[in-house]
Amino acid sequence: MTLSSPLTVPAPRRGGSPALTAREIAGLGGALVVYIADRDLDDDDRSGPSSLEAELDGPELARAKLVRAAGWWQLGQHRIDEWIETPALGPRLLLAVTGPVRERRVWASIEIDREGWDRAERHDQGLYVVPTVPVCCVTVADERIVPVHPIRVTLSSVDAAGLGDRRLAPGEIGALGEDGERWFGPARSQQFVVVPPLS
């Protein structure tokens, strides 16, 4: 199922756009919010957002954003089982965010195939590729992530609900640290936050 048409129309980019809150995300059907560090990952040849944006544009940038955002995430079998059993409990959007804590922004916003968790690609240690619309194929060869680029991916494909470049409201998304800030942790299991859909 795809997002209804009002959500797929990209919002105009305005400097005065309000910060994206957890409540707004929940109202859009919830999200798996993943943190993308702005650095290149040498161990699996994945580039950070700044490198990708400097080197690519158009459909190539859209494909790179999709592949970088979709995997691999240590989501845990219990959570996946729940989303398979009741898809409506699962997040509707995959939000890839980047930037320092108080200036974090949405780098890519991609619709999740809520019915696709039973087919999601799984790797060792509970690492998953998020099932997305459009489909993103990622595989592992010799312990390295190898993207199999989907076809017909456009920049609007990675701007679901027009959330691209929206700044996150500080202090709302992430694990609460001892300093009172919201953080994404260093471990793979801490690099994402689930914002559940509104009940």
C-alpha positions as CSV (number, residue, x, y, z in Angstrom):
1,M,0.0,0.0,0.0
2,T,1.4,3.4,-0.9
3,L,0.9,6.7,0.9
4,S,-2.2,8.7,-0.1
5,S,-1.6,11.4,-2.7
6,P,-1.5,14.4,-0.4
7,L,1.5,12.8,1.5
8,T,3.5,12.1,-1.7
9,V,3.5,15.7,-2.9
10,P,6.8,17.2,-1.8
11,A,6.4,20.2,0.4
12,P,8.1,23.4,-0.7
13,R,11.5,24.0,0.8
14,R,11.1,27.1,3.0
15,G,13.6,28.2,5.6
16,G,10.7,28.9,7.9
17,S,9.3,25.3,7.9
18,P,8.5,24.2,11.4
19,A,10.7,21.7,13.0
20,L,9.5,18.1,12.5
21,T,8.1,16.8,15.8
22,A,7.6,13.2,17.0
23,R,3.8,13.9,17.1
24,E,3.8,14.9,13.5
25,I,5.7,11.8,12.5
26,A,3.3,9.6,14.5
27,G,0.4,11.3,12.7
28,L,1.9,10.4,9.3
29,G,1.8,6.7,10.3
30,G,5.0,6.5,12.4
31,A,8.6,6.1,11.3
32,L,11.7,4.1,11.6
33,V,14.2,7.0,12.1
34,V,17.7,6.0,11.3
35,Y,20.8,8.0,11.8
36,I,23.3,8.4,8.9
37,A,26.6,9.7,10.0
38,D,28.1,12.2,7.6
39,R,31.2,10.1,7.0
40,D,32.2,7.5,4.6
41,L,32.2,3.9,5.9
42,D,35.4,2.3,4.7
43,D,34.4,-1.2,5.9
44,D,31.5,-1.5,3.4
45,D,32.2,1.2,0.8
46,R,29.2,3.3,1.8
47,S,29.6,7.1,1.4
48,G,28.2,9.6,3.8
49,P,25.5,12.2,2.8
50,S,27.9,15.0,2.0
51,S,30.0,12.9,-0.2
52,L,27.0,11.5,-2.0
53,E,25.4,14.9,-2.5
54,A,28.7,16.3,-3.9
55,E,29.2,13.4,-6.3
56,L,25.7,12.6,-7.5
57,D,22.4,14.2,-8.5
58,G,19.0,13.2,-9.9
59,P,18.1,9.5,-10.0
60,E,21.7,8.5,-9.1
61,L,21.5,10.4,-5.8
62,A,18.0,9.1,-5.2
63,R,19.2,5.5,-5.6
64,A,22.2,6.1,-3.3
65,K,19.9,7.6,-0.6
66,L,17.6,4.6,-0.9
67,V,20.3,2.1,-0.6
68,R,22.1,3.9,2.2
69,A,19.0,4.4,4.2
70,A,17.4,0.9,3.8
71,G,20.1,-1.2,5.4
72,W,21.4,-2.7,7.5
73,W,19.7,-2.1,10.8
74,Q,19.7,-4.3,14.0
75,L,16.0,-4.2,14.5
76,G,15.5,-7.5,16.4
77,Q,13.3,-10.5,15.6
78,H,10.7,-9.7,18.3
79,R,10.0,-6.3,16.7
80,I,9.9,-7.7,13.2
81,D,7.5,-10.5,14.3
82,E,5.2,-7.9,15.7
83,W,5.2,-5.9,12.5
84,I,4.6,-9.1,10.4
85,E,1.6,-10.1,12.6
86,T,0.1,-6.6,12.7
87,P,1.4,-4.4,9.9
88,A,-0.5,-1.4,11.1
89,L,1.7,-1.3,14.2
90,G,4.8,-0.9,12.0
91,P,6.2,2.4,10.9
92,R,4.9,3.9,7.6
93,L,8.1,5.9,6.8
94,L,11.8,5.3,6.9
95,L,13.4,8.6,7.8
96,A,17.2,8.9,7.4
97,V,18.5,11.8,9.4
98,T,21.9,13.3,9.5
99,G,23.7,16.3,11.1
100,P,24.7,17.3,14.6
101,V,22.3,16.9,17.5
102,R,20.6,20.4,17.4
103,E,20.8,20.7,13.6
104,R,19.6,17.2,12.6
105,R,17.7,17.1,9.4
106,V,15.8,14.6,7.3
107,W,18.2,13.4,4.5
108,A,15.7,11.0,3.0
109,S,12.1,10.1,3.6
110,I,11.0,6.8,2.1
111,E,7.8,4.9,2.3
112,I,8.0,1.5,4.0
113,D,6.2,-1.5,2.6
114,R,4.4,-2.5,5.8
115,E,3.3,-5.8,4.3
116,G,6.9,-6.6,3.3
117,W,8.6,-7.4,6.7
118,D,8.2,-11.2,6.2
119,R,10.2,-10.8,3.0
120,A,12.8,-8.4,4.4
121,E,16.4,-9.4,3.8
122,R,18.1,-10.6,7.0
123,H,21.8,-10.9,7.7
124,D,23.7,-12.1,10.8
125,Q,23.2,-10.5,14.2
126,G,19.6,-9.5,13.4
127,L,20.5,-7.0,10.7
128,Y,17.7,-6.2,8.3
129,V,17.1,-4.3,5.1
130,V,14.0,-2.2,5.5
131,P,11.3,-3.2,2.9
132,T,10.6,0.0,1.0
133,V,8.5,1.4,-1.8
134,P,10.2,1.5,-4.3
135,V,11.9,-1.8,-3.6
136,C,15.5,-1.6,-2.5
137,C,17.7,-4.6,-3.1
138,V,20.8,-4.9,-1.0
139,T,22.9,-8.1,-0.7
140,V,26.0,-9.1,1.1
141,A,29.0,-10.5,-0.7
142,D,32.3,-11.4,1.1
143,E,31.1,-9.5,4.2
144,R,30.6,-6.3,2.2
145,I,27.3,-4.6,1.4
146,V,26.6,-4.6,-2.3
147,P,23.7,-2.5,-3.5
148,V,21.6,-3.8,-6.4
149,H,20.1,-0.6,-7.6
150,P,16.3,-0.5,-8.1
151,I,14.9,1.0,-11.3
152,R,12.8,4.1,-11.7
153,V,13.8,5.8,-8.4
154,T,13.4,9.5,-8.5
155,L,14.2,12.2,-6.0
156,S,10.5,12.3,-5.1
157,S,10.8,8.6,-4.1
158,V,13.1,9.6,-1.3
159,D,11.0,12.6,-0.2
160,A,7.8,10.8,0.9
161,A,5.4,13.2,2.6
162,G,7.6,16.0,1.5
163,L,9.8,15.7,4.6
164,G,13.2,16.0,2.9
165,D,15.4,18.6,4.5
166,R,13.0,19.2,7.4
167,R,14.9,19.9,10.6
168,L,14.0,17.6,13.6
169,A,12.7,19.3,16.7
170,P,15.6,19.2,19.2
171,G,15.1,17.0,22.2
172,E,12.3,14.9,20.7
173,I,13.8,12.0,18.8
174,G,16.5,9.7,20.1
175,A,17.5,8.1,23.3
176,L,17.7,10.5,26.2
177,G,21.3,10.9,27.4
178,E,22.6,11.9,30.8
179,D,23.1,15.4,29.5
180,G,19.4,15.8,28.7
181,E,20.1,15.6,24.9
182,R,18.5,13.1,22.6
183,W,21.2,10.9,20.9
184,F,21.6,8.0,18.6
185,G,24.2,5.6,20.1
186,P,27.4,4.1,18.8
187,A,26.2,0.6,18.6
188,R,24.2,-0.7,15.6
189,S,21.2,-1.4,17.8
190,Q,21.2,2.2,18.9
191,Q,21.4,3.8,15.5
192,F,17.6,4.0,15.0
193,V,14.5,5.0,16.9
194,V,11.0,3.8,16.2
195,V,8.3,6.5,16.4
196,P,5.0,4.5,16.5
197,P,1.9,5.5,14.6
198,L,-0.8,7.3,16.5
199,S,-3.3,4.9,17.9
